[in-house]
């Protein structure tokens, strides 16, 4: 999975989207783009609290 991260599409950036990219990849996930966009996505939480391994997958 190759995931482009740009603040130009900031409304779509969510923790759930990053989590889905990381967990659906069969071999690897490559995050390409702006580090600030990743920070924005990881900081955005949905209304529903989910228990995931996202922090450990990102590093």
C-alpha positions as MATLAB code, in Angstrom:
seq = 'XXXXXXXXXXXXXXXXXXXXXXXXXXXXXXXXXXXXXXXXXXXXXXXXXXXXXXXXXXX';
ca = [
       0.000    0.000    0.000;
       1.292    3.459   -0.901;
      -0.466    6.227    1.019;
       0.010    9.837   -0.068;
      -0.233   12.284    2.818;
      -0.838   15.917    1.986;
      -2.545   18.703    3.864;
      -4.324   19.679    0.635;
      -6.867   16.944    1.421;
      -6.918   17.520    5.169;
     -10.621   16.725    5.546;
      -9.954   13.110    4.558;
      -7.029   12.607    6.924;
      -8.102   10.577    9.925;
      -6.559    8.048   12.272;
      -8.919    5.443   10.818;
      -7.596    6.005    7.297;
      -3.965    5.578    8.407;
      -4.883    2.518   10.468;
      -6.676    0.957    7.491;
      -3.668    1.521    5.221;
      -1.308   -0.048    7.762;
      -3.450   -3.068    8.552;
      -4.647   -3.897    5.022;
      -1.187   -4.073    3.486;
      -0.065   -7.623    2.834;
       3.644   -6.780    2.531;
       4.390   -3.149    3.363;
       2.911    0.306    3.701;
       4.771    3.324    2.339;
       3.705    6.728    3.647;
       4.668    9.467    1.175;
       4.205   13.178    1.709;
       4.192   15.753    4.450;
       5.043   14.717    8.028;
       2.650   17.433    9.208;
      -0.183   15.684    7.361;
       0.544   12.460    9.256;
       0.546   14.384   12.537;
      -2.793   15.922   11.567;
      -4.297   12.528   10.734;
      -3.046   10.881   13.920;
      -4.347   13.753   16.004;
      -7.845   13.569   14.564;
     -10.069   11.185   16.484;
     -13.518   10.042   15.512;
     -16.479   10.314   17.823;
     -16.188    6.594   18.565;
     -13.289    5.443   20.710;
     -11.441    2.530   19.120;
      -8.750    0.319   20.597;
      -6.046   -0.146   17.970;
      -2.327   -0.795   17.669;
      -1.806    2.308   15.504;
       0.847    3.914   17.709;
       2.948    0.734   17.717;
       2.551    0.247   13.942;
       3.683    3.799   13.117;
       6.650    3.609   15.448;
];
